[in-house]
Amino acid sequence: MSNLAWIFVSTLLVNNFTLVMFLGLCSFFGVTAKIETAWRLGLANTFVLIITAVCVWVLNVYILTRAPYLRTIAFIVVIASVVQILEMAVKKYFPVLFRQLGIYLPLITTNCAILGLALFQTSRRYTFVEGIVFALGAGAGLTLALSLLASIRERMEVTDVPLIARRMGLVLVAASCLSLAFMGFAGMGSQ
């Protein structure tokens, strides 16, 4: 049980996909203008991460042991399929959310954090349960990063910011400060 907790905390804080490994930066900068949208995209990413973790484990155990050269192609097909199903479901059942997320919902397909999860999970030889916990930690970490930057950006909208720093310049400074804060967790767990 402590191993599962460590996998979750490590992926959430110590090895945060967005703020430490710099994976998934497109949505990190693109969807973080409002906290509600950032939160929803984080949940959509978490869903895709969990389904991808399940599919990757099944593929790795039953199929890719005989044909490891197909690993990356198989992972990309799985990710694209899961995102397509998610996009159709969100469009049908949550049309307002579909319009809010815009192009960033189908761009989950090209989110390198999703492919990174698949590759890290297989290279670390996680069991089924460990893979699910890893995906939950990665999704929670991505949602946390999106929410933190969105809350900072919402606050910046109502403060008196110099004209030169109003657009992306201040957002990049805020993102780098968040990244530095999460890099502080790097020594956690070492003896």
C-alpha positions as CSV (number, residue, x, y, z in Angstrom):
1,M,0.0,0.0,0.0
2,S,2.8,2.4,0.8
3,N,4.2,1.7,-2.7
4,L,0.9,2.8,-4.3
5,A,0.8,6.0,-2.1
6,W,4.4,6.8,-3.1
7,I,3.6,6.3,-6.8
8,F,0.6,8.7,-6.4
9,V,2.4,11.4,-4.4
10,S,5.5,11.1,-6.6
11,T,3.5,11.6,-9.8
12,L,1.4,14.3,-8.3
13,L,4.2,16.5,-6.8
14,V,7.7,15.2,-7.2
15,N,7.5,14.2,-10.9
16,N,4.5,16.4,-11.9
17,F,4.1,15.9,-15.7
18,T,3.5,19.5,-16.4
19,L,5.5,21.5,-13.9
20,V,8.6,19.2,-13.6
21,M,8.7,17.2,-16.8
22,F,7.2,19.9,-19.0
23,L,4.7,17.6,-20.7
24,G,1.3,18.9,-21.8
25,L,2.3,22.6,-22.0
26,C,-0.1,23.4,-24.9
27,S,-3.2,23.0,-22.8
28,F,-1.3,24.3,-19.8
29,F,-1.0,27.7,-21.4
30,G,-4.0,27.6,-23.7
31,V,-6.9,26.7,-21.4
32,T,-5.9,28.3,-18.1
33,A,-7.7,31.7,-18.6
34,K,-10.6,30.5,-16.4
35,I,-10.4,28.1,-13.5
36,E,-13.6,26.3,-14.4
37,T,-12.3,25.4,-17.9
38,A,-8.9,24.4,-16.6
39,W,-10.6,22.1,-14.0
40,R,-12.8,20.5,-16.6
41,L,-9.9,19.9,-19.1
42,G,-7.9,18.5,-16.2
43,L,-10.7,16.0,-15.5
44,A,-11.0,15.1,-19.2
45,N,-7.2,14.5,-19.3
46,T,-7.5,12.4,-16.1
47,F,-10.2,10.3,-17.8
48,V,-8.0,9.8,-20.9
49,L,-5.0,9.0,-18.7
50,I,-6.9,6.3,-16.8
51,I,-8.3,4.6,-19.9
52,T,-5.0,4.8,-21.6
53,A,-3.3,3.2,-18.6
54,V,-5.7,0.3,-18.7
55,C,-5.4,-0.2,-22.4
56,V,-1.6,0.1,-22.3
57,W,-1.3,-2.5,-19.6
58,V,-3.5,-4.9,-21.6
59,L,-1.6,-4.3,-24.8
60,N,1.8,-4.6,-23.1
61,V,0.9,-7.8,-21.3
62,Y,-1.0,-9.7,-24.0
63,I,0.1,-8.3,-27.3
64,L,3.3,-6.2,-27.3
65,T,5.4,-8.9,-25.6
66,R,5.5,-10.6,-29.0
67,A,5.8,-7.5,-31.1
68,P,7.6,-4.8,-29.0
69,Y,8.4,-2.8,-32.2
70,L,4.7,-1.9,-32.5
71,R,4.6,-0.3,-29.0
72,T,4.6,3.4,-30.0
73,I,2.2,3.0,-32.8
74,A,-0.2,0.9,-30.7
75,F,-0.1,3.6,-27.9
76,I,-0.9,6.4,-30.4
77,V,-3.8,4.4,-31.8
78,V,-5.2,3.8,-28.3
79,I,-4.8,7.5,-27.3
80,A,-6.4,8.7,-30.5
81,S,-9.3,6.3,-30.1
82,V,-10.0,7.2,-26.4
83,V,-9.9,10.9,-27.1
84,Q,-12.3,10.5,-30.1
85,I,-14.7,8.7,-27.9
86,L,-14.4,11.3,-25.1
87,E,-14.9,14.1,-27.6
88,M,-18.1,12.5,-29.0
89,A,-19.5,12.0,-25.5
90,V,-18.7,15.5,-24.4
91,K,-20.2,17.0,-27.6
92,K,-23.4,15.0,-27.1
93,Y,-23.9,15.3,-23.3
94,F,-22.1,18.5,-22.4
95,P,-22.3,20.9,-25.4
96,V,-21.4,24.0,-23.3
97,L,-18.2,22.3,-22.1
98,F,-17.5,21.2,-25.6
99,R,-17.6,24.9,-26.8
100,Q,-15.6,26.1,-23.8
101,L,-12.8,23.6,-24.4
102,G,-12.8,24.3,-28.1
103,I,-9.8,23.0,-30.0
104,Y,-8.1,21.8,-26.8
105,L,-10.3,18.8,-26.4
106,P,-9.2,17.1,-29.6
107,L,-5.7,18.2,-28.9
108,I,-5.6,15.9,-25.9
109,T,-4.6,13.3,-28.6
110,T,-1.4,15.1,-29.2
111,N,-0.8,15.9,-25.5
112,C,2.6,14.4,-24.8
113,A,1.7,13.8,-21.2
114,I,-0.7,11.0,-22.3
115,L,2.0,9.3,-24.5
116,G,4.5,9.9,-21.7
117,L,2.3,8.1,-19.3
118,A,2.1,5.1,-21.6
119,L,5.8,5.0,-22.2
120,F,6.7,5.5,-18.5
121,Q,4.2,2.9,-17.3
122,T,5.7,0.3,-19.6
123,S,9.3,1.1,-19.0
124,R,8.8,1.0,-15.2
125,R,6.9,-2.3,-15.5
126,Y,4.0,-1.2,-13.4
127,T,1.3,-3.8,-12.5
128,F,-2.3,-3.1,-13.4
129,V,-3.1,-1.4,-10.0
130,E,0.2,0.6,-10.0
131,G,-0.6,1.8,-13.6
132,I,-4.0,3.0,-12.5
133,V,-2.6,4.8,-9.5
134,F,0.1,6.3,-11.7
135,A,-2.5,7.6,-14.1
136,L,-4.6,9.0,-11.2
137,G,-1.5,10.8,-9.9
138,A,-0.6,12.1,-13.3
139,G,-4.2,13.3,-13.9
140,A,-4.4,14.9,-10.5
141,G,-1.0,16.6,-11.1
142,L,-2.1,17.9,-14.4
143,T,-5.4,19.2,-13.0
144,L,-3.5,20.8,-10.1
145,A,-1.1,22.6,-12.5
146,L,-3.9,23.8,-14.7
147,S,-5.9,25.0,-11.7
148,L,-3.0,26.8,-10.1
149,L,-2.1,28.7,-13.2
150,A,-5.7,29.5,-14.0
151,S,-6.2,30.9,-10.5
152,I,-3.1,33.0,-10.9
153,R,-4.3,34.2,-14.3
154,E,-7.8,35.1,-13.0
155,R,-6.2,37.1,-10.3
156,M,-3.9,38.9,-12.8
157,E,-7.0,40.0,-14.7
158,V,-8.3,42.1,-11.8
159,T,-4.9,43.5,-10.7
160,D,-3.1,46.5,-11.9
161,V,-0.4,45.0,-14.2
162,P,2.0,47.1,-16.3
163,L,1.0,47.1,-20.0
164,I,4.2,45.4,-21.1
165,A,3.5,42.4,-18.9
166,R,-0.2,41.9,-19.5
167,R,-0.3,39.2,-22.0
168,M,1.8,36.1,-22.0
169,G,5.0,37.5,-20.4
170,L,3.5,37.5,-16.9
171,V,1.9,34.1,-17.5
172,L,5.3,32.7,-18.4
173,V,6.8,34.2,-15.2
174,A,4.0,32.7,-13.1
175,A,4.4,29.3,-14.8
176,S,8.2,29.3,-14.1
177,C,7.6,30.2,-10.5
178,L,5.1,27.4,-10.2
179,S,7.7,25.1,-11.8
180,L,10.4,26.2,-9.4
181,A,8.1,25.6,-6.5
182,F,7.4,22.0,-7.6
183,M,11.1,21.4,-8.3
184,G,11.6,21.9,-4.6
185,F,9.9,18.5,-4.0
186,A,12.8,16.8,-6.0
187,G,14.6,15.7,-2.9
188,M,11.5,14.2,-1.3
189,G,12.0,10.5,-0.5
190,S,15.8,10.4,-1.0
191,Q,18.0,9.1,1.9
